[in-house]
Amino acid sequence: MMFAHIPHRSFCMSHPTTVLSQLLALLPEEQFNVFVGQHDADKYTKTFSCWNQLTTMLYAQITEKDSLRDIETGLRILDSTWRELGLRSVARSTVAYANEHRPAVIYESLFYVLVEKCQALLPQRPFSFHNPLRAIDSTTIDLCLSLFDWARFRTTKGAIKLHISLNVRQQIPDVVDMTDGKGGDGKAFEAMDFSRFPPGTIFILDRGYTDYALLSTIIHSGHHFVIRRKKNAQIIRIREHRKAGSEGVLKDERIAFTLPQSRKDYPNDLRLVTFHDGTHDVIYEFLTDMFHLSAGNIALIYKCRWDIELFFKWIKQHLKIKTFFGTSKNAVLTQVWVAMITYLLVKWLATIIGFRGTILELTRMLKEVCLQLFPLIEVLCCTPKTLSRLRIRAGPQLSLF
């Protein structure tokens, strides 16, 4: 196994350290402290700094804790680990106060630092074209309106929306925005700022993002799109673009909108690819501004949109973003950002170490050994079956770096 791409932040010690301590050593603590200083978040802190808060919340995510009391109990049982974790207090009231008052933007900034590191290190999924590929979608997280009164969605229901840009080539989220449940998908996508994406990025969009003015903005920003056609879209077929040669491709046509407002919003011609999914016996129609790729590639690009659905399913099942440790908006945002940081850490570890199992298997392993005195390198080299045989070696601990 190769470790050449792992950052050389050494923490070799003469005594064993917990797996959680070794995971924390992967985070850029100096940059994190800069973010803390920008908001004076530790100005009046005596026993529970922002780094302590991050440590506690990361522990809660990895071990899938359900409440503040659950977090406190778990850490108090293993209070011998506090010294190396830098903890002096784990009282639930202390954690609750920090989640409510420490600005969530600190953890948002840390998330984007990790995104840059992951993009520089993780391998790229190969395609026959070179454009960056982003799947755009949102997911709704339901909240109890009586407890989260700031998240009004309907008369008796509260909710927030996570708007995600998923880097399909590396399978990581690179842009995360949160709005209330009423936030429109198209407006949230436009608010992501297209200048944040590499030139020539292909955006994969579902029909919910159909806004012809938005599509025009995408191409004027130097990007491309593949989106499903709405059934009521009024179009005129200009001519056949290419003969249908790929398997499943029924038609490949150049089209234009016919309604005056639609032509005003998007005056250019588009390409319409009609594709038959033989597995589910469904016919899809894709609109795109790209005329140089094959129709088969257009269909393949849209198929990658399923990756973001799987991502939403994974984080909702295996990260704590459906139940929250606090009811304030800041507490909710903090928990979501730490959840995204946890995902990046696990993805980063699994990829760099060449872990042969799934992300879920690695997550479960980390959950079981989070506060154990195991060398992280040995944990990552194990399988769920061999993890039980892991023992601490005598003498100096092996370092991941």
Secondary structure as UniProt FT lines:
FT   TURN            4..5
FT   HELIX           19..24
FT   TURN            25..26
FT   HELIX           29..38
FT   TURN            39..44
FT   HELIX           50..62
FT   TURN            63..64
FT   HELIX           68..77
FT   HELIX           79..81
FT   HELIX           82..85
FT   HELIX           92..101
FT   HELIX           105..121
FT   STRAND          133..143
FT   TURN            145..147
FT   TURN            149..150
FT   STRAND          152..154
FT   TURN            155..156
FT   STRAND          157..167
FT   TURN            168..171
FT   STRAND          172..180
FT   TURN            181..182
FT   HELIX           185..191
FT   HELIX           194..196
FT   TURN            199..200
FT   STRAND          202..205
FT   HELIX           207..209
FT   HELIX           212..220
FT   TURN            221..222
FT   STRAND          224..228
FT   TURN            231..232
FT   STRAND          235..240
FT   TURN            247..248
FT   STRAND          249..257
FT   HELIX           260..265
FT   STRAND          270..277
FT   TURN            278..281
FT   STRAND          282..288
FT   HELIX           295..303
FT   TURN            304..305
FT   HELIX           306..318
FT   HELIX           329..353
FT   HELIX           359..369
FT   TURN            370..371
FT   HELIX           376..381
FT   TURN            384..386
FT   HELIX           387..389
//
